């Protein structure tokens, strides 16, 4: 055995030992516990800043270099009160919550049931001057239609207000932003599945309601937490052409602990970074915890604007990993990252389902639309929709620490494999065509997300 073989053998043994220790690593659970104990981590809030400081300490403890915070401007939405009062055919009050970036105000109107709130269902209903009632889920057999699309369609069709009905039982009104980092132009609230059943019943009987919201939107600042790891970390020469970027958002909605969305994701990233600091990498990996994802991908947009994207080889966005047992690799049309996911799945014997379809509703979007290949790591509950996420039930007890450890190991292995490749850039014309083929254009335009360059 020559010196090179001996060196490679030593590297392999070192990596195997690091992975072995990860089976017993309690730090992902400890970080998740600390984050969820904060309470409100809404973008731009004091709680989000406290979370950023916790993550920065975790980055340093994991062995990352040049750990620092980078501030950016945002619009902080602050929740006040909300009410939903039935006026006809009976008088009755229902529990409700405002959706982020809902403006303050009051509207009255007739209820109209638009089912799942898909474009076709909104088109078929007469929502002009009325209050649309839409489910949080979408019909099986097609792509998932996002809340922002449903709201945008309804408002474009003349709706005065919008009621978002959870499809998960348990008296859980859902939340979720209406726009990206700006106040919306109509009143919108969330109600539980149980309340929604009453509202659709009243809609069939010509029911009228009054929606009242007290909320405010103010200029504020948030922050990304940044560090790096790898053979050339901290040096001018990044080794192979371009850095990798590993990121997750650490903010959460104000009504819950944010354990599943996205406490799990940032805990996975920190644990994966700890492993990467002990592995040999073919290029530098920049690691980022981004703020304000829930209120408009503001942190990842600020990061994309700050980086020279020609020098970013690929992005790995951990949004949804660690929640459930089996990992899902969403590749956003990149065959290069899809092949990485399949390779790691084959080599580890771990199931990683590859989903090639693109979508714009997570932190890979500012990079993907500029042609940077991406992996978004998610996990599958076997159910359609968000489940407990975006409700008060998004709490730490829903998390299995074993999923955090295993997905951290798989994330580290995916990043290491990706670091050894030269992933192909995305063809933005082909990417735009893929979005059109998936019937995204109308919804993205309604949500003001369709790139002007397309």
ABEGO torsion letter per residue (X at the ends): XBAAAAAAAAAAAAAAAAAAAAAABAAAAAAAAAAAAAEBABBGBAAAAAAAAAAAAAAAAAGBBGBBBBBBBBBBBBBBBBBBBBAOABBBBBBBBBBBGBBBEBBBBBBBBAEAGBAAAAAABBABGBBBBBBABBBBGBBBBBAAAAAAAAAAAGBABBBBBBABBGGBBBBEBABBGBBBABBBBBBBAAAAAAAAAAAAAGBBBBBBBBBBBBBBBBBBBBBBBEAABGBABAEBBEBBBBBBBABBBAABAGAAOAAAAAAAAAAAAAAAAABBBABBBBBBBBBGAAAGGAAAAAAAAABBAAABABBBBBBGBGABABBBBBAGGBAAAAAAAAAAAAAAGBBBBBBABBBAABAAAAAAAAGBBBBBBBBBAGBBEAEABGBAABBAAABBAAAAAAAAAAAAAAAAAAAABBBBBBBAAAAAAAAAAAGAAAAAAAAGABBAAX
